Amino acid sequence: MKGVVVMFPAKRADRVKIVVWDGSGLVLYWRRLEGSAFKWPPVVDGVMRMNAAQLSALLAGMDWTRMHAPRISQLKALA
């Protein structure tokens, strides 16, 4: 698998460990918030789904629910 991210939230929701597989090795990322907690997405069928913008906002301690992926308009082929 390539580009796999696995997150391990703490029970107090103020810490998270993230393991990333990039195809060549593993990276461990650890983050802790002082005085607040991460707002986790709902778990559906054992999986939390987020896009890159939402994950970045979550790790910054922001409200990730306000982050949306940019819409990319499709260019019409010139005839």
VOPAGU-2260 file (C-alpha; in pm, 1 decimal, decimal comma):
REM VOPAGU-2260
SITE   aa  ch    i         X         Y         Z
SITE  MET   A    0       0,0       0,0       0,0
SITE  LYS   A    1     113,6     352,3     -64,5
SITE  GLY   A    2       7,1     668,7     115,2
SITE  VAL   A    3    -151,7     500,7     418,2
SITE  VAL   A    4    -213,9     708,5     732,6
SITE  VAL   A    5    -314,5     548,7    1063,6
SITE  MET   A    6    -414,7     771,0    1357,6
SITE  PHE   A    7    -416,2     675,5    1725,3
SITE  PRO   A    8    -607,2     930,5    1936,5
SITE  ALA   A    9    -559,0     938,6    2314,0
SITE  LYS   A   10    -855,3     883,5    2546,8
SITE  ARG   A   11    -832,7    1243,6    2673,1
SITE  ALA   A   12    -844,3    1365,0    2309,2
SITE  ASP   A   13    -555,8    1606,0    2369,4
SITE  ARG   A   14    -291,3    1385,4    2204,7
SITE  VAL   A   15    -257,0    1194,0    1880,2
SITE  LYS   A   16       1,1     962,4    1726,6
SITE  ILE   A   17       3,3     923,2    1349,6
SITE  VAL   A   18     189,9     657,7    1154,2
SITE  VAL   A   19     238,7     729,1     782,8
SITE  TRP   A   20     354,5     477,3     522,1
SITE  ASP   A   21     486,0     657,8     213,0
SITE  GLY   A   22     588,7     352,9      13,4
SITE  SER   A   23     951,3     359,6     126,4
SITE  GLY   A   24     923,9     365,9     506,1
SITE  LEU   A   25     727,3     466,6     813,6
SITE  VAL   A   26     705,0     807,8     978,1
SITE  LEU   A   27     571,5     863,7    1331,3
SITE  TYR   A   28     409,4    1200,7    1400,7
SITE  TRP   A   29     309,1    1295,3    1755,9
SITE  ARG   A   30     103,8    1600,2    1853,1
SITE  ARG   A   31     -36,0    1731,1    2182,4
SITE  LEU   A   32    -263,9    2029,6    2240,3
SITE  GLU   A   33    -226,4    2240,0    2555,1
SITE  GLY   A   34    -549,7    2340,8    2725,7
SITE  SER   A   35    -783,7    2201,6    2458,9
SITE  ALA   A   36    -870,4    1880,4    2278,5
SITE  PHE   A   37    -888,0    1757,5    1922,1
SITE  LYS   A   38   -1236,0    1742,3    1769,5
SITE  TRP   A   39   -1244,2    1397,7    1610,1
SITE  PRO   A   40   -1456,6    1304,7    1308,8
SITE  PRO   A   41   -1720,2    1034,6    1348,5
SITE  VAL   A   42   -1610,8     673,1    1308,4
SITE  VAL   A   43   -1809,7     491,5    1040,2
SITE  ASP   A   44   -1746,0     118,3     997,5
SITE  GLY   A   45   -1429,1     153,3    1205,8
SITE  VAL   A   46   -1281,7     428,3     984,3
SITE  MET   A   47   -1245,5     807,5    1018,2
SITE  ARG   A   48   -1238,9     975,8     677,5
SITE  MET   A   49   -1082,7    1318,8     622,2
SITE  ASN   A   50    -926,2    1503,3     332,5
SITE  ALA   A   51    -582,8    1669,4     357,4
SITE  ALA   A   52    -723,1    2014,6     444,2
SITE  GLN   A   53    -937,5    1870,6     724,3
SITE  LEU   A   54    -644,3    1671,0     866,8
SITE  SER   A   55    -421,8    1979,6     860,9
SITE  ALA   A   56    -687,5    2181,6    1045,6
SITE  LEU   A   57    -737,6    1902,4    1300,9
SITE  LEU   A   58    -364,8    1885,0    1378,6
SITE  ALA   A   59    -352,4    2265,1    1414,8
SITE  GLY   A   60    -626,8    2240,2    1678,6
SITE  MET   A   61    -882,7    2414,1    1456,8
SITE  ASP   A   62   -1241,8    2314,1    1381,5
SITE  TRP   A   63   -1184,5    2080,4    1085,8
SITE  THR   A   64   -1557,9    2065,1    1005,4
SITE  ARG   A   65   -1529,5    2410,3     849,6
SITE  MET   A   66   -1260,9    2293,5     605,9
SITE  HIS   A   67   -1370,2    2173,2     262,6
SITE  ALA   A   68   -1169,7    2047,2     -31,0
SITE  PRO   A   69   -1147,3    2305,6    -308,2
SITE  ARG   A   70   -1369,7    2243,3    -605,2
SITE  ILE   A   71   -1178,5    2197,7    -926,1
SITE  SER   A   72   -1374,4    2303,9   -1229,9
SITE  GLN   A   73   -1333,4    2083,0   -1529,7
SITE  LEU   A   74   -1211,6    2257,7   -1840,3
SITE  LYS   A   75   -1414,2    2194,7   -2152,8
SITE  ALA   A   76   -1215,3    2068,0   -2444,2
SITE  LEU   A   77   -1165,5    2325,2   -2714,6
SITE  ALA   A   78   -1299,0    2208,3   -3050,0
